[in-house]
Amino acid sequence: MKRTAVTIGFVYFAAMAVMVTFPGIQPFNRIRPFIFGLPFVFAWVLAWVVGSVAVFYLLHHTSSK
């Protein structure tokens, strides 16, 4: 399970690096619609950051057992 969690974490953070930088963010680089008062591009980046919290939680609980 630990190896699987580390692999999932690595894949997630590699995808995050692409999706919040130049090549991956272009389809989402627009102001409207607003999501919780944030422009769409900010909400897109925030969603990836919140997702990283879940991945770190998964990694922490698999490594502590």
MIPABA-915571 format. One record per residue: residue in one letter; x, z, y negated of N, C-alpha, C in turn. Coordinates in steps of 0.2 Angstrom, whole numbers, padded with zeros to 4 digits, always signed. Layout:
aXZYXZYXZY...
# end
This chain:
m+0004+0000+0006+0000+0000+0000+0004+0000-0006k+0010+0004-0006+0014+0004-0012+0017-0003-0014r+0019-0007-0009+0022-0013-0010+0016-0018-0013t+0010-0017-0010+0005-0022-0013+0003-0020-0020a+0003-0013-0022+0002-0011-0029+0007-0014-0034v+0013-0013-0031+0019-0016-0036+0018-0023-0037t+0017-0027-0032+0016-0034-0032+0010-0036-0037i+0004-0032-0036-0001-0033-0041+0001-0032-0048g+0005-0026-0049+0007-0025-0056+0011-0030-0058f+0016-0033-0054+0021-0038-0057+0017-0044-0059v+0012-0046-0054+0008-0052-0056+0004-0051-0062y+0001-0045-0063-0003-0044-0069+0001-0044-0075f+0007-0041-0075+0011-0041-0081+0014-0048-0083a+0015-0052-0078+0018-0058-0079+0012-0063-0082a+0006-0062-0079+0001-0066-0082-0001-0063-0089m+0000-0057-0091-0001-0054-0097+0004-0057-0102a+0010-0058-0100+0015-0060-0104+0014-0067-0106v+0011-0071-0102+0009-0078-0104+0002-0078-0108m-0002-0074-0106-0009-0075-0109-0010-0072-0116v-0005-0068-0118-0005-0065-0125+0000-0068-0130t+0004-0073-0127+0009-0077-0131+0007-0084-0132f+0011-0088-0135+0009-0094-0138+0005-0099-0133p+0008-0100-0127+0004-0105-0123-0002-0103-0120g-0003-0097-0118-0009-0094-0115-0014-0092-0120i-0013-0091-0126-0018-0088-0131-0021-0094-0135q-0019-0100-0135-0021-0105-0139-0029-0107-0137p-0031-0107-0131-0038-0108-0130-0043-0102-0133f-0040-0096-0134-0044-0090-0137-0042-0089-0144n-0038-0093-0147-0036-0091-0154-0041-0094-0159r-0047-0090-0160-0052-0091-0165-0054-0084-0167i-0058-0085-0173-0060-0079-0176-0067-0077-0173r-0071-0081-0173-0078-0080-0171-0079-0082-0163p-0082-0078-0159-0087-0073-0161-0083-0066-0162f-0086-0061-0165-0084-0055-0166-0086-0050-0160i-0081-0047-0157-0082-0042-0152-0081-0035-0154f-0086-0031-0155-0085-0024-0157-0082-0024-0164g-0083-0029-0168-0080-0029-0175-0073-0032-0175l-0071-0034-0170-0064-0037-0170-0065-0045-0169p-0060-0049-0172-0060-0056-0171-0058-0057-0163f-0061-0063-0161-0060-0064-0153-0053-0063-0151v-0048-0066-0155-0041-0066-0152-0039-0059-0152f-0041-0054-0156-0038-0047-0156-0042-0044-0150a-0048-0045-0149-0052-0043-0143-0048-0045-0136w-0046-0051-0136-0043-0054-0130-0036-0050-0129v-0032-0049-0134-0026-0045-0133-0028-0038-0131l-0033-0035-0134-0035-0028-0132-0037-0028-0125a-0041-0033-0123-0043-0032-0116-0037-0032-0111w-0032-0036-0112-0026-0036-0108-0022-0030-0108v-0022-0026-0114-0019-0020-0115-0023-0015-0111v-0029-0015-0112-0034-0010-0108-0033-0011-0100g-0032-0017-0098-0031-0019-0091-0025-0016-0089s-0020-0016-0093-0013-0014-0091-0013-0006-0090v-0018-0002-0093-0019+0005-0092-0021+0006-0085a-0026+0001-0083-0029+0002-0076-0023+0000-0071v-0019-0005-0072-0014-0006-0068-0008-0001-0067f-0007+0002-0073-0002+0008-0073-0005+0014-0069y-0012+0015-0070-0015+0020-0066-0015+0019-0058l-0016+0013-0056-0015+0011-0049-0008+0012-0047l-0003+0010-0051+0004+0011-0049+0006+0018-0048h+0003+0022-0053+0005+0029-0053+0002+0033-0046h-0004+0031-0045-0007+0034-0039-0005+0032-0032t-0002+0026-0032+0001+0024-0026+0008+0026-0025s+0011+0027-0030+0018+0030-0030+0019+0037-0029s+0013+0041-0031+0014+0048-0030+0012+0051-0023k+0009+0046-0019+0007+0048-0012+0013+0048-0007
# end
